[in-house]
Each structure stands twice: as structure tokens, then as C-alpha cells.
Amino acid sequence: MPERFTRRDALRAAAAVGLGGVTGLAGCAGAPTGGSSGSDGDPTTASSATSTGSPDDAAGIEETNSVGMSCYSDEDDYFFRPNLIRVEPGATVSFGVGTSCRQQTLAYHPDNDAPLRMPEGAEPWSSPVLQGSMGGTFEVTFGTAGVYDYFGLHEEFGQVGSVVVGSPDPDGQPALEPPQASIPDPARDALSALNDRTREYLSSR
């Protein structure tokens, strides 16, 4: 069975980092394992790592099917790059580990012990924890148009991202509501900024 981290597990790991030093995070969690494929966001895993860079590279919205999961442990910097992308319905997005730290991608959904910030009825996802030095990607197929917010193993440090699928009406999108109080403050700030960028993008289409 894949190693499955919930949002509670991720927050506990982040708390341990705060107590024991950020560089200790490289030792938390497990290695990549397999999954199964399907529609409306049901995930599959693949085998090659992708993307490195800096948080500054995440500006704007990109039409891409590849997201890098990176961290700079000496700077408390954990991020998705790019952190706001757009794809067409039915597209598969590949999340790849680009550095040696451990990473994960999880949909904001009650199944992941998180508030709903994706289209109602769409299938949530939760990757295993991936180790960058071992390679590994995790793929999610988005069959339903809408806005999907997601978070990483380092949510406590603001590691979040959004996927815009199609050209949905921004009204009625759970992901475009103000971030819930249960979300850590750095992640709430980042989601608010993503909301602004996403609304601006959708209003221009």
C-alpha cells in the first residue's frame, strides 16, 4: 500500500521542523510508491523527476502539464513551480520532485483532512511522499472543469498551488472562496494571492 500522509501528518512534520531544525526535514516520511489511474483527478504515478528553480519562478499563470516540487531547507522555502497553471479538461498534470528533499501533493478536500477547495464531486488526490534524490513523479488527471487548490508536505510554510481546468465561471468555485481559518497562516496568505491572480485571469477570458 502507498504511504499516505494526511494534512495532520504534514502539519506534525512541519512542527517537528520548527523544533528540530529545518535541515532535519529531509529525513521525514517515505519513498515513492505506485498508484492507480482514473478520471476527474484520480492519480497515477510515474518514474522521472522534474524541475528545480526558485519561488520567484512561480509568478503568473502558465499553460503547462508539469509542476516541480522543490525546497531550499536553509531558507525555509518550500514551493511548487509554477504554482498556478491552466490545463484543458482531461489533461494529466505531472508533479515531479526537483530537489533532494521529500515532497507530497494533496488536494484540499475533506478526504485529506482539509477544507474543500476544489469542485464538488471531483475526485481528490493524495500522493505518496516522494524523495527527490530517488526520482519520482505523481500524475493527476483532471476530468472536471474548475479551480483546484492543493498543498504540500510543507503547507505550514505556505507550500500551496492551484490548477485551473478549462475556463470555469469564478462564481461558485470553492477554491476561490476566502481561505478557511483551519489553514495555516502562510498557506492562507499564499492562497489569497492565488485567488487574486486566478480571478484576474478568468475575468480576462
Beta strands, then each sheet from edge to edge (+ up, - down):
strand 1: 43-46
strand 2: 62-63
strand 3: 66-72
strand 4: 77-81
strand 5: 84-87
strand 6: 91-97
strand 7: 102-103
strand 8: 105-107
strand 9: 130-131
strand 10: 137-142
strand 11: 146-152
strand 12: 160-165
sheet 1: 1+ 10- 6+ 3+ 4-
sheet 2: 2+ 5+ 12+ 11- 8+
sheet 3: 7+ 9-
end
